[in-house]
Amino acid sequence: MNGYLTIARMGGDPGKLAATYRNSAGVMRGVGEDHGLLVHAAATSDEGLVVVNLWPSKEGSESAAEDPRRLEVLAGLNLEPGDFRREHYDVVGYDLFAAHQPT
C-alpha cells in the first residue's frame, strides 16, 4: 500500500490561525481535491495549528504544495520564517473507515 503523509505545523496564535483556516477551507479543499488528497485533518495546539494530509503519492503532495491558490493562502498568514514547518513520511499502510466520516 502506498501513500505519502505530510504534517504541517504553523506557529502563532491558535485562535487566529484556526479562524484563517476556516475562512480558507473552501479554497484549500479545492486544492486537495485537484491533487488527489485522500484524508485531511487540522487541529489547534498550544503552539498554533497542525495540519495532517494523506496523499496517494509524493507527487500529489508536491504538486499541491506548488499550487498558486495554496501559496496565496499561506502568504496571507504572514508567518515568520520559523513559524512554518513541514514533515514528510512514506506511508506503510492506512485504513479508511467510511462509517466514521464526519457529516
N, C-alpha and C positions, 0 to 999 in steps of 0.2 A: 504494500500500500504506500503510495507516495503522498506527499504533501509538504507544505512549507509554512512554518509558523513565524509570524512577526509580532513582536511586542514593542509597542512604542510607549515611552514614559515621558510625560511633559510635566515640568516643574512649574509651580506657581500657585496662585490661589485656586483651590479646588472648586469653589462655587463659581468663580468667573470662567474657569476652563469648562466646567460642566454646562454652563449657560451657552457658551460659544459652541460646544459640541452639539447641543440640542438644536441651536439655530442653523448649524451647517449639516445636520443629519441627512437631509434630502440630497444635497449635493454629493456628500461622501457616499451615500447609499448608491447613487448612480455610478460613481467611480468604481465602487466594489463590484456592482453588477456587470459593468462593462469589461472588467478584467478577471472575472471568474471567481470572485470571493465566495468561499464556502460558509464560513462562520465568522461573525463579528461580535465582540463584546467590549464594553467600555465601563470603567469604574473609577470613582474618585478614590484618592488615597490621601494620607496626611501630607504628602509632598506635591500633589497635583492630580493628574489624570493618567490612567493606564488604559491602553487600547490593545486588544489582542485580536489578531486576524489569522484565520486559517485559509491558505490558498492551495489550489491543486498543484501549483508548481512555483519554483523560484521566479520564473519568467513573469508569471501573473503578478506577483508581489512587486517586482522591479518595474514593470510597465505601469502599474497603479501609482507607484512612488513618483514617477515622472509625469503623471497626468497633470496638465495645467490647472484643472479645477481643484485638485488636491493641494497643489502648490500655492494657489491663491488663498485657500482656507488657512493653511499653515502660516502664510505671511501675515494674515490678519490677526494671528495670535500674539504677534510682537514678542516672541520668546527670545530670551538671551541665548547666546551660543551654547552654554552648558545646560540649558533647560529642556533640551530635546534629545532623547537617546533612543535608538532602535536596536533591538536584538533579533537575530535570525536563527532559526533552527530547522534542520531537516527532520520531518516528522516520521516517526517509526510506525505509528498507527493511530487511528481515530475511529470513533463511532458517532453517528448522528442518530439521535433519538427523536423522531418526528412527533411522538406523542407528547413530548415536553416542550415543544416550541411555543414561545410567547405569542399571545394574541394581539 
